[in-house]
Amino acid sequence: MSQPFLIQSFWSHVIGELRKLFPRDTFKIWFEPLRCLEVGDQNVIVGAPNEFAAIFIEDNYLDLISQKVELASGRQLKVFIRVYGEPKEEPAKERGVAVSSPGEEPSRVVSERVKARLKARRDRLSAQLNPSNSFESFVVGPGNQLAHAACMAVGKTPGVAYNPLFIYGDTGLGKTHLMHAVAHSVLDLYADKEVAYVSCEKFTNDYIHAIKENATAEFRRFYRNIDVLLIDDVHFLTGKERIQEEFFHTFNELFESQRQICLSSDRPASEISRLESRLVSRFQWGMVTDIHPPEFETRLAIIRKKAEGLSFKLPDEILQFLAQKITRNVRRMEGALTRVASYHELMKRKLDLATVENLLQDVLQEEAQNQITVDKIQRKICEYYDLRMSDMVSRRRPSNIAFPRQVAMCLSRLLTNHSLQEIGESFGGRDHGTVIHACKTVENMMEQDERVKHSVEYLTKQLSNQNP
């Protein structure tokens, strides 16, 4: 098909099909300027008006255009995108497409366009990452030492050791900091590697958008060709069967091609409700490590390092006060420090403990409210086992209610200062003997069943107050 009239007729048909799929504005911006430059026995060369449009079309719509070209021509043709404004005398190899004899496929060489696309993606990623979230700025303590070491190993040699890497822990303990640090390390050490850092929610939204726009092929081509894929908050997959199916195949593709996968969650993979067992097993293939709330010494080191980063000098008694009073969430502790520093900078007033305490009244009140109670334990158990609060005090004894209730009694005895009698009263007027029996039952089940042990340990960590 070499005659201009036939090429024009063929391309009009392709463009007409594409017009049906997109809103008017989208079509006008991206597809109306495209030109069909050449149609051979095996290839079609499509021209875009500039480098940016060529990269965008190739990244997002190449597969869709290929489908429409095949329908219009009645045979399978490979589609290549180039900029039609390039001078004709420019060597074809510098355009990323080398056109030789008719019917011969253009060779895919490393071109300026490919380099530009890679650079654009890396620049976009760098803009997403917090520049202060590096390994150097991460304060290492007993609760995060293993996670830090594993992330450093992945950042230096992605895809070699600890693949996949699964990190879990409560909110605000440094999981995102370590994920960013891995991405920074790979970007610094490997100029040719493509890295993607996304939340699980964004992965889900990207997939939904791809289905809506008939662009699932482009979605898969992007996510399954990443060298290092970091996904935060993977517990967001819970109950989403179609997304889990897509993520399963993406995981397999990356793992089999020895590309690095890093995942973070607020709980162990086995504790993510309604997560397919095949995903749970894959998440546990590599390195699994958790992050515990930092003890007092680590919190004090974190707050000091943060203050140094702000070039802000605080009396040691105030730093110790912050480290003592805000115990479970490092992010909240850093936010409290920022508030104190901002107040000092704006008001130009001397800081003392009374001023700081008044300034952080809401934060400290919330921390106090987070002190563990029997009611909080009951609510946590109900949330975890999908029960109602009334089940905690009812006389019903089916196993799906009785055992969670016994776990709640056991944790109440372990994590609060209430007497056995007081705990029994909180569970519908039961006596202290019932509470003792519940504790023994739970302890026996933990020895016999590893899943029960993991569940109770997880709930204990979620509820435990880490005050020094």
N, C-alpha and C positions, 0 to 999 in steps of 0.2 A: 504494500500500500504506500506508494511513493508520490502519487499525484496530489497536489495541494487541495483540489476539490474533495477528493475522497478522505483525506486527513481531516479537513474541516468538517465534513459531514459526520465522520466517526466521532470527533471530539464534541460536536454539538450534542450528539446523543448521550455521551458520558456526562457532560455538564448538565444536561436536562434531567438526568437521573439524580445527580447530586443536589440539584436545586430543590427537589421534592423532600429532601431529608433535613434541611436546615432552615431556621428563620431567615427572613429576607436580609437582615443586617449582617448576620454571620456569613451567609453565602456571598454577599457583595464584597465583604472585606477579604475573605480567604480564597474563594473559588472563582469568582468572576474574572480576576486578573490572570488566571492560569492560561497557558497556551500549550498546544500540542506541537512540539518542534520536530519530532521524527517518530515514525512508526516502522519498525523492521519486522522480520519474521519471528523474532523472539523477544524484542524489547520495544518499549515506548518511552521516549524522552519527553517529560513534561517540564515546561518552563515556568518559573515563578519570577515576579518582578524585582525581587531583591533577596539578599542573603537571609534576612530575618524570616521572611515569608517562606523561603525554601526550607529552612531548618524547622520551622513550626509545622508546615505541611508534612514533611517527612516524619517528624516525631509523632504527630497526632492523627494523620489521615491517610498515610500511604497505603495501608491495607484496604481501607474502604475504597480508595480510588482504584486500586488493583482489581477489586471485585467488579466494579462498574466497567472497567476496561475489558475484563474477561467476558462479561455479558454482552458488551457492544461488539466485540470482535469475534465472539464465538470460539475463542481459543485462549489458552493461558499465555499471558505476556508479562514479562517483568517490567515494572515501572520504576524509572529513575527520575529524580528531581534535580534540576539545575537552574541557575539564574539566567534568564534569557537576555538580560541587558549586558552580559559579558561580551567583550570584543571578540569578533570571530577569529582573529589571529592568535588569541590567547591559547596556549597549549591546552589540550583537553585534559591532560593529567592534573593540571592545577585547578581544574574545576571539580575534581573528584570523579570524573567519568571519562574513560578513554574509549572513544568510538573508533573502531577499526573497520574491517570489511563487513558488508551487510550480513545480518544474521548472527554475528558474533556478539556475545554478551559483553557489555562494558565492564571492564575490570574495576573492582572496588578498591581503590587505593586510599591510603591515609591522606586526606586532603585538608585544606585550610578550613573547609566547611565542617568536617568532622571534628577538627580541633576546636573550632569556634563553638560547636554544640556542646562538647565536653566542658569547655571553659565556662560556658553560660550556665550549665547545670551545676558545676562546682561553685560558681559565684552565688547562685541562688541558695544552695545549701549553706554556704558560709554565712549568708544573711540571716538564715533561720537559726543558726547556732549562737548561743551566748558566748562571746569571746572570753569571758572570765571562767567559763566551765572547762578548765583544763585539768590535767593530772597534777600539775604543779600547785594549783590552788585548792586541791582536795585534801582535807585534813583526815589522815588515816588513824583509826583507832581499832580496838578489839572487835567492835561490832561490824566493821566494814572492810577489814584488812584483806580477807580472801576475795571479796568482790572487786576491790581495787586492783589486786594483783592479777586477777583473771582479765579484767578490762585492759590493763596495760599490755598483757601478752597478746590480746586480740588486736589492739591498736598497732602493735609492732609487726605482727605476722598474721594478718587476717586470713581466715580460711584454713589455717594450718593447725592451730591448737584451739581447743574449746569451741567447737562448732557443732550445734548452736550454743550460744551463751544465754542462759536464762537467769535473770536477776529479779528477786522479789523482796518486798519490804513495805512498810507503811509509807503513807504520803509524807513528803518533806524530809526524807532521810538521805537523799543524794543519788537516787537511781538515774534521774534525768541528767544530773551533773556528769555521772560516769558515761552515760550514752553519748553526750556531747563531746566528752573528752576522747572517746574512741574515734568519733568522726573527725575531730581536729587532728588527731594523731595520724590517721590514714591519709587525710588530705595533705598533711605536711610531708609524709614519707613517700607517698606514691602519687606521682603526677598523672598517671594513666588510669587510675582506678575510679570508677563511678560509685559514689556513695549516696545513699538516700536515708534520711532520718524523718520519720513520720509518726504521728500518733496512730493507734489502731483505729480511732474514729475517722481520721483522714483517709486511711486505707479503705475503710468501709464506704465513706462518701465518694471517693474516687471511683470505686467499683460501681456504686449505684448510678453515678453520673455517666460512666462508660456504657452501662446498659441502656440508659435513657437516650444517649446520643448514638447508639449503635456503634460503639467504639471499644468493645471488649478486647478486640485483637490488639489495639494500641495499648490498652491498659496492661495486658499480659506482656507485651513486648517490652514495656518499660520496666515493670517490677521483676520480671524473670531474667533480665540481663544486667541487673545491678551487681556490682562486685561486693559491696558491703551494704546490707539492708538492716537498719536499726528501727525497730517498732516499739514505741512506748505504750504502756497501758494495754497489754494484749488481753487482759481480762475483759475488755470491751467486746470480745468475740462471744461472750456468753449468750447462748440461746439463738444466735444468728446462723441458722443452718446453711443458707446459701453462701454467706460470706466465709464460713468455716470451710466449705467445699472448695471455694476459690483459693483461700489461704493454704489449704492442704496441698494443692497442686503447685502453687507458687513456692512453698517450702521445699517440696520434693525436687523441683527443678533447680533451685539454688543449691540445695545440699548435694545433689548428685553431681553438679558441676563444680563442687568445692568452693562455692562462694560463701562468704561469711554472713551468718544470721545472728543478730543480737535482739533479745526480747526482754522487756521488763513488765512486771505485774505487781499488784499490791498483795498477791497471795501466791502460794505454790500452784503449779499447773494442775495438780490433782485436786485442788480445792476450788478451782474455777467451775462454777455450776453450769451444767448443760454444755460442757465442752466435750466434743467427740473424743473417745478414748484413743483413736489413732493420732489425734493432735497432741493429747497429753503425753503419749509415749514418745512422740518425736521431740517435743519440748524437753524431754528428759534424756535425749540421746547424748548430749554433750556435757557441758559444765553447768550445774545448777548451784547457785549460791544466793544466800539471803543477806540482807542488811538489817541489823538490829538498831534500835534507838541508842544513841551514844550515851556513855556514862558521863559523869560530871566532868572528869578531866578532859575528855574529848570535846565536850560542849564548850568548856572554857577555852580550849585551844582554837576551836572554830570561831568563837566570838572575838577573840584577840586578832586572829588573822583577818577577819572581816573588817574590824576596826582599822587595822593597818592599811587595808586596801582602800578604805575611805579617807586615809590620812587624818584619822580622827583619834585623838588621845583621850582616853577615859580613865578615871581613877579605878584602881584594881577592885575596889569594893563594889563598884557598879557593875563591872564585868562579871564578877562572881555572883552578884545578885541576879543578873539576867540568866546566867548558866544554871543557877539553882531553881529559879522560878519557872522557866520555860523548858520543859524536859523532853517532850516527845516529838517535837517537830522542829527540825533545824531551820527550815524556811521561815517559820514563824519567829524564831529567835533572831534570825538575821533581819527580818522585817521590823522587829522591836528595836534593834540597834539602829537601823536606818531612821526610824522615827525619833529616837533620842538625839541622834546626830543632827538631823534636820532642825529639830527644836533649838538645839544649842547654836547652830549656825544662823538661824533666822532671828532668834530672840536675844542672842548675845548675853545669855545669863549663865551664871555658874550652876553646874549640875551637882545635886546631892541625892541621896537615896530617897528622901521624901518627894522631891520633884519628879524623879524617874518613876516612882511608884504611882504618883498621881497621873503622870503622863500616860502610863501603860495600864491604867485602871481596867479598861475593857478586856485587854489581853490576859491580865492576871486573874480577872474574875472568871474568864472562860476556862483558864487552866485549872482554877479551883473547882469549877463545875465538872471538870473532867476527872475528878477523883472518883475512884471506883466505888460503886454501890451495888447492892443486890439487884436493884431494879435495872441498872445498866447491864448487868450480867444476863438477866432474864431476857431483856430486849435483844441483846447480841445473839443469844441462843435461838430465840424465835426467828431472827433474821437469817441465821445460818441454816437452820433446819426447816425453814418455811412453815413455822407454826404461828398460832395466835397467842397473845399474852394470856388469855384466859386459860390456855392449856397448861400454863405454869402453876396454876392454883387449883385446877380441876381435879376431880377424883377419878377421871378416866385413866385407864392403864394400858392401852394398846402400845406395842413396842415402839412405834414411830413417835409417840409422845412421852412414854415413861422414861426411856433412856436419855433423850435430850434433857428432860427435867432433872434426872439424876446428875447429868453433866453440869447443869446450872447450879445444883446444890454443892457439888464437889468444888467448883470454881469459886463459889461464894465463901466456902470454908477456907480455901487457899488464898484468896485475894482480898478478903475483907477482915475486919477485926470483930465482926459480929459473932456472938456466941452461937452454939448449935441450936439452942432454943429459939433465938431470934431469927436464924436462917429458916428453921422449920416453920415459924409463924408466917414468914414472907411467902411460903409456898402452900398457902391454903390451910394454915393451922396444923401442919404436921409436927410430930414431936422430934426430939433430938436423936432418938434411935433410928428414925427414917433417914435422917441426914447422914448418920454414920454408915448405914447400910448402902446408901447411894454412893458415898465416897469409895467404899470397898468394891462395889460393883464396877465403878468406872476404872479403878486401878487394875482390877483383874482383866477387864476387857482391853485395856491398853497393853497389858502383857501378852495377851493372846492374839490381838488383831492389830497389825501395823497401821491400817487405815484409821482405826479409832485413835491410836496413839498420835498420829500426825494431826488429826482433827483437833484433839484436845490441846496439843502443843500449840497449834496455830491460834486457837481461840485464846489461850493463855497469853500469847505474845500480843495479840490484838488488844487485850484488856489490861495488861499489866501496866502499872504506873512506874516509870523509870526514875523516880526521885532518888537523889543520892542518899 
